Amino acid sequence: MKKCCFLWNRVRYVQRKCAKKRGRRGKKDEKQVAGLLCLIAVCLTLTACSGPREEEEKTSIRIGVSLYRGDDTFINNIRNELEAKAKEYEQEKGIKVTLDIQDARGSQSTQNNQVERFISLGCDVLCINPVDRMDASVIIDKAMTAEVPVVFFNRQPVEEDMNRWDKLYYIGVDAKETAMLQGQMVVDLYREQPSVIDLNGDGVVSYVLLEGESSHQDSLIRTEWSIQTLKDGGVPIEKITGGIANWERSQASALMEQWLNEYPDTIELVVSNNDDMALGAIDALDRAGTGGVNVVGTDGTVPGLEALESGKLLGTVSANKEIYGSAIIEIAASCALGERLPEEYPLTDGTYYWPPQEILMRGEND
């Protein structure tokens, strides 16, 4: 741009000089000046046209990733997928991908500081698993000011925040779909073999409910729709008790141990908002020597699938983590490079991508 301005100024200068000399010089001089003007005009045009081509294509991108908690089993599985998919992207596209992965350890303040650091380091795009989905506005403010796109995942910010900018995206499973699939696995089994679910044969399935965080949208939706699906499917259920275990195996184990003491020989089904809490319930059942109680989870984590294979977990709902991780990396990379978003991950409302899910049940996926 500076070069264009310089050449234009030279054209104006020569024009003024030519005007002064017209009175005392001949046609030869005028032709020389006219030729010079043409030459400068051509240079000006070529410079203007070649401007965009002078920008070198990016050969590397830097992605800042902040996890709400690195010790969460599902999030750790997704982290592994991100690292694997980033390497695949490098090999396929020839673009070097640097992942700067940080653990916020459950602190929104820490995560906000991590976002500031990512921006100061020149990250091309941010991938954020927010600590507090209700408090994503600070992150969005910082990203908008620096004009750095953000791909949120797993914990969905509120709609008002997501609507603030067209460079905000969310990738995560549809919580209602997850819950309905979880409920459906029990409905299908009950219709085929009622005695497997109604252990004491009294015509009522007595269940306990393990819930995630009280403020997490997935926990609220999974709780509502898994139970509603059981009711709609004709399973005669009766809730004994329930509690919040914050997605954690140890907390769920403590709750289940308490319930087994309070309601001995009563619990027939454990409905858990995720696999880790389901595994905590199984731990308590193992300690108590109580067999036969059916436990269902969601997420399809590696430990959850191991429990499924061993027969301790009745079933889980598994997101396709390979597609999940690929979507995050591919969409983030497209944002970083200023390219069109990949068509294989269609966005709802231009903002949301929901990875596919499937039911996995004991004895059916060997």
Phi and psi in degrees as a GROMACS rama.xvg file:
@    title "Ramachandran Plot"
@    xaxis  label "Phi"
@    yaxis  label "Psi"
@TYPE xy
-62.2622  -36.8731  LYS-2
-66.1476  -38.6837  LYS-3
-62.4833  -45.1575  CYS-4
-61.7245  -39.907  CYS-5
-62.389  -45.8479  PHE-6
-65.2416  -39.1461  LEU-7
-63.0106  -41.3692  TRP-8
-62.0827  -36.8442  ASN-9
-65.7979  -38.7237  ARG-10
-61.1568  -46.8547  VAL-11
-61.4068  -39.2569  ARG-12
-63.7807  -45.9427  TYR-13
-66.2598  -36.7438  VAL-14
-60.654  -45.0235  GLN-15
-64.0747  -41.4727  ARG-16
-65.3206  -37.9434  LYS-17
-63.1933  -39.8983  CYS-18
-63.1238  -38.9861  ALA-19
-67.9788  -34.6316  LYS-20
-88.8309  -9.30992  LYS-21
-58.4491  -36.7209  ARG-22
-67.5588  -27.9229  GLY-23
-121.194  2.68552  ARG-24
-120.801  163.719  ARG-25
-91.7149  -173.37  GLY-26
-65.512  -27.7441  LYS-27
-61.5551  -45.7583  LYS-28
-64.2266  -38.0592  ASP-29
-64.7017  -38.4175  GLU-30
-64.5142  -40.0121  LYS-31
-62.7733  -42.6925  GLN-32
-66.3932  -41.353  VAL-33
-61.9278  -40.0657  ALA-34
-63.3518  -40.2203  GLY-35
-63.1928  -40.4784  LEU-36
-62.2027  -42.8844  LEU-37
-61.6977  -42.7414  CYS-38
-61.6437  -44.1572  LEU-39
-65.6004  -40.0062  ILE-40
-61.5381  -41.8761  ALA-41
-63.3387  -43.7216  VAL-42
-60.4034  -40.2772  CYS-43
-61.5443  -45.233  LEU-44
-63.406  -45.8249  THR-45
-62.6783  -39.9321  LEU-46
-64.6712  -43.1808  THR-47
-63.7366  -42.1582  ALA-48
-69.5877  -33.1494  CYS-49
-87.4478  -1.86317  SER-50
-52.1229  -58.2236  GLY-51
-61.4475  -31.1986  PRO-52
-71.3677  -18.8526  ARG-53
-72.3948  -20.3865  GLU-54
-72.5551  125.859  GLU-55
-75.5019  140.874  GLU-56
-67.627  142.498  GLU-57
-69.9142  134.787  LYS-58
-111.023  -1.25804  THR-59
-152.568  151.347  SER-60
-135.763  152.189  ILE-61
-120.559  126.269  ARG-62
-117.161  122.055  ILE-63
-91.0837  124.178  GLY-64
-120.571  124.405  VAL-65
-119.688  123.747  SER-66
-100.137  138.934  LEU-67
-64.4262  -38.643  TYR-68
-154.306  120.217  ARG-69
-72.018  -18.1011  GLY-70
-90.5431  0.812075  ASP-71
-71.4024  127.676  ASP-72
-59.703  -47.0188  THR-73
-64.1172  -44.5747  PHE-74
-63.2612  -36.8264  ILE-75
-65.6089  -38.1433  ASN-76
-61.4011  -42.7072  ASN-77
-65.9568  -38.6832  ILE-78
-58.0256  -45.1398  ARG-79
-59.8982  -39.8249  ASN-80
-65.8701  -40.1243  GLU-81
-60.4407  -44.2335  LEU-82
-65.1261  -40.776  GLU-83
-67.5133  -42.4958  ALA-84
-71.8424  -30.5873  LYS-85
-64.119  -39.379  ALA-86
-67.3004  -40.3893  LYS-87
-63.2698  -40.9227  GLU-88
-61.9876  -42.1565  TYR-89
-57.9024  -46.4617  GLU-90
-67.3339  -39.0553  GLN-91
-77.8171  -39.1372  GLU-92
-100.52  -17.1104  LYS-93
72.7288  19.851  GLY-94
-107.536  123.707  ILE-95
-70.999  130.066  LYS-96
-116.53  119.68  VAL-97
-104.594  117.366  THR-98
-98.975  121.531  LEU-99
-106.113  96.4022  ASP-100
-100.397  125.337  ILE-101
-125.048  149.402  GLN-102
-105.384  119.046  ASP-103
-80.0884  -11.0889  ALA-104
52.5554  39.0272  ARG-105
75.8612  11.595  GLY-106
-111.784  118.699  SER-107
-67.3205  -35.7333  GLN-108
-62.2414  -43.1542  SER-109
-62.0588  -41.9616  THR-110
-64.9573  -40.4274  GLN-111
-59.4468  -41.0063  ASN-112
-66.1534  -36.5438  ASN-113
-64.2272  -39.2865  GLN-114
-62.5632  -42.9161  VAL-115
-58.8164  -42.5456  GLU-116
-65.6196  -44.2455  ARG-117
-55.2294  -45.2741  PHE-118
-66.2836  -41.4978  ILE-119
-65.8851  -27.555  SER-120
-83.3041  -2.78141  LEU-121
82.9116  28.351  GLY-122
-60.5454  138.873  CYS-123
-80.3854  -23.9945  ASP-124
-158.474  153.683  VAL-125
-115.589  138.734  LEU-126
-118.33  111.327  CYS-127
-120.55  125.723  ILE-128
-101.916  89.7963  ASN-129
-63.3083  141.741  PRO-130
-67.6581  -50.909  VAL-131
-120.316  105.908  ASP-132
-62.7218  -20.0846  ARG-133
-85.092  -7.31733  MET-134
-127.075  42.1962  ASP-135
-85.4729  -5.30125  ALA-136
-62.9775  -34.8446  SER-137
-63.4638  -44.7593  VAL-138
-62.0792  -44.2082  ILE-139
-64.0984  -41.6861  ILE-140
-56.6148  -48.215  ASP-141
-63.6558  -42.0651  LYS-142
-67.9165  -41.1306  ALA-143
-64.7991  -41.625  MET-144
-61.3844  -40.3049  THR-145
-88.1656  -3.81437  ALA-146
56.3469  46.086  GLU-147
-111.426  117.377  VAL-148
-60.5972  154.039  PRO-149
-128.439  129.523  VAL-150
-110.199  104.451  VAL-151
-81.3459  151.064  PHE-152
-148.934  151.812  PHE-153
73.0604  -41.0182  ASN-154
-122.817  106.715  ARG-155
-80.1884  120.045  GLN-156
-62.7744  160.433  PRO-157
-65.7355  154.246  VAL-158
-59.8143  -37.5639  GLU-159
-59.8787  -39.4953  GLU-160
-69.9813  -42.0876  ASP-161
-66.2507  -23.6566  MET-162
-84.98  -0.527221  ASN-163
-75.2149  -23.231  ARG-164
-152.118  148.199  TRP-165
-86.8161  7.83574  ASP-166
-111.695  27.4135  LYS-167
-113.776  132.952  LEU-168
-134.44  157.609  TYR-169
-135.415  134.627  TYR-170
-126.18  122.533  ILE-171
-177.629  161.265  GLY-172
-71.6251  153.449  VAL-173
-77.0265  110.799  ASP-174
-61.7355  -36.9768  ALA-175
-66.3973  -42.056  LYS-176
-61.1982  -43.1569  GLU-177
-56.4364  -49.7331  THR-178
-63.74  -42.4583  ALA-179
-67.3871  -36.8718  MET-180
-65.7057  -40.3181  LEU-181
-62.3665  -46.1838  GLN-182
-65.1598  -37.4123  GLY-183
-65.106  -33.9011  GLN-184
-62.8563  -36.5287  MET-185
-73.2213  -41.3017  VAL-186
-57.9363  -48.1267  VAL-187
-61.7523  -43.4573  ASP-188
-67.8566  -38.1587  LEU-189
-64.3707  -39.4409  TYR-190
-67.0749  -33.7552  ARG-191
-82.127  -44.228  GLU-192
-140.864  81.3955  GLN-193
-55.1513  -34.9253  PRO-194
-67.4809  -21.6169  SER-195
-71.5334  -29.4382  VAL-196
-97.4712  -45.6575  ILE-197
-88.1513  85.7867  ASP-198
-64.7252  -37.5439  LEU-199
-94.4305  -0.188667  ASN-200
67.197  23.8438  GLY-201
-91.5223  4.58479  ASP-202
85.2396  4.32062  GLY-203
-134.435  133.696  VAL-204
-97.5751  112.286  VAL-205
-89.387  125.755  SER-206
-130.535  159.759  TYR-207
-121.473  155.52  VAL-208
-124.374  125.208  LEU-209
-105.319  118.406  LEU-210
-108.523  152.631  GLU-211
-79.7055  -148.418  GLY-212
-63.6933  143.644  GLU-213
-66.3651  -25.9366  SER-214
-101.046  -1.62176  SER-215
-83.8177  128.174  HIS-216
-61.8253  -35.0518  GLN-217
-65.9303  -38.7732  ASP-218
-63.2332  -46.625  SER-219
-62.4106  -44.5389  LEU-220
-71.8127  -41.8561  ILE-221
-62.3306  -41.261  ARG-222
-60.9692  -48.3381  THR-223
-64.6258  -51.2396  GLU-224
-84.1096  -23.0993  TRP-225
-66.8553  -44.0611  SER-226
-70.1027  -39.641  ILE-227
-62.5871  -37.708  GLN-228
-65.8727  -37.1476  THR-229
-62.1563  -43.6646  LEU-230
-65.404  -47.6572  LYS-231
-63.0709  -28.9235  ASP-232
-83.39  0.224593  GLY-233
85.8653  13.8627  GLY-234
-81.1574  121.668  VAL-235
-76.8208  97.3131  PRO-236
-109.859  155.275  ILE-237
-142.711  122.356  GLU-238
-80.3793  127.43  LYS-239
-86.9124  -52.3146  ILE-240
-166.425  177.969  THR-241
-163.741  168.347  GLY-242
-166.903  162.661  GLY-243
-93.3764  122.974  ILE-244
-117.289  8.6137  ALA-245
54.2477  37.3352  ASN-246
70.4452  1.28126  TRP-247
-99.1531  138.225  GLU-248
-63.3192  -44.5672  ARG-249
-66.2969  -41.2104  SER-250
-65.9667  -40.1399  GLN-251
-65.9915  -37.6435  ALA-252
-62.7092  -42.6558  SER-253
-64.4637  -42.0404  ALA-254
-64.2706  -44.6562  LEU-255
-64.6782  -39.1706  MET-256
-61.1997  -42.2675  GLU-257
-62.4112  -44.6233  GLN-258
-66.57  -36.4174  TRP-259
-64.7639  -33.5303  LEU-260
-73.2212  -37.886  ASN-261
-78.4112  -31.7512  GLU-262
-130.322  66.1913  TYR-263
-64.9901  140.159  PRO-264
57.5288  29.3512  ASP-265
-117.736  -36.5306  THR-266
-76.0151  127.19  ILE-267
-112.886  -23.8589  GLU-268
-143.916  135.84  LEU-269
-114.708  118.116  VAL-270
-103.38  117.669  VAL-271
-118.5  140.555  SER-272
-69.5595  -15.4103  ASN-273
-155.712  173.076  ASN-274
-70.5508  -38.7309  ASP-275
-58.9887  -44.2516  ASP-276
-69.0542  -34.7163  MET-277
-61.5656  -40.6753  ALA-278
-67.5046  -34.0518  LEU-279
-62.8296  -40.7028  GLY-280
-63.1023  -41.035  ALA-281
-63.5114  -39.1151  ILE-282
-57.4404  -45.3482  ASP-283
-66.9142  -39.7382  ALA-284
-62.7108  -39.746  LEU-285
-64.4033  -43.5128  ASP-286
-63.7104  -36.107  ARG-287
-82.7062  -9.04754  ALA-288
69.7969  25.7934  GLY-289
-94.5819  117.832  THR-290
-108.873  163.649  GLY-291
91.6115  -20.5701  GLY-292
-68.0661  129.242  VAL-293
-84.1657  135.856  ASN-294
-127.418  128.866  VAL-295
-122.914  142.518  VAL-296
-130.971  -165.727  GLY-297
-146.412  161.884  THR-298
111.953  -33.7767  ASP-299
63.0355  42.1151  GLY-300
-69.3369  165.7  THR-301
-59.5205  -48.8178  VAL-302
-62.9086  -34.061  PRO-303
-64.3239  -42.604  GLY-304
-67.0646  -32.5299  LEU-305
-66.2519  -40.6055  GLU-306
-67.2835  -32.6716  ALA-307
-65.6455  -44.8147  LEU-308
-65.3733  -34.2148  GLU-309
-80.1366  -8.3668  SER-310
90.2329  1.88998  GLY-311
-82.0951  -27.3882  LYS-312
-106.013  128.008  LEU-313
-68.4947  -43.6953  LEU-314
-171.157  165.483  GLY-315
-149.011  162.72  THR-316
-108.204  120.124  VAL-317
-110.454  124.997  SER-318
-76.6155  145.988  ALA-319
-74.179  97.616  ASN-320
-68.8588  -26.7708  LYS-321
-65.3784  -45.2821  GLU-322
-67.6752  -39.5389  ILE-323
-55.9994  -52.4843  TYR-324
-66.2117  -39.4278  GLY-325
-62.6851  -41.5898  SER-326
-61.2455  -43.1552  ALA-327
-61.9943  -49.4267  ILE-328
-66.6907  -45.562  ILE-329
-65.5374  -44.0101  GLU-330
-68.388  -41.6719  ILE-331
-62.759  -43.6294  ALA-332
-64.5895  -40.1749  ALA-333
-62.2299  -40.5826  SER-334
-62.7048  -44.0522  CYS-335
-64.061  -34.7772  ALA-336
-92.0994  -4.66734  LEU-337
70.6195  27.0986  GLY-338
-96.8495  167.353  GLU-339
-65.4587  140.915  ARG-340
-65.4674  144.774  LEU-341
-63.5295  132.408  PRO-342
-71.3722  -21.5296  GLU-343
-71.845  -7.96059  GLU-344
-122.092  75.8414  TYR-345
-62.4073  132.783  PRO-346
-97.1553  132.609  LEU-347
-77.4478  129.134  THR-348
56.2328  23.7581  ASP-349
70.1434  11.678  GLY-350
-133.353  -36.782  THR-351
-112.396  135.867  TYR-352
-123.868  129.617  TYR-353
-111.842  104.928  TRP-354
-61.5148  148.796  PRO-355
-68.9654  154.843  PRO-356
-131.681  160.157  GLN-357
-148.68  155.095  GLU-358
-84.7781  132.612  ILE-359
-121.624  125.069  LEU-360
-126.408  153.783  MET-361
-56.7351  126.512  ARG-362
82.2472  -4.41466  GLY-363
-108.156  -9.36003  GLU-364
-125.459  29.2597  ASN-365
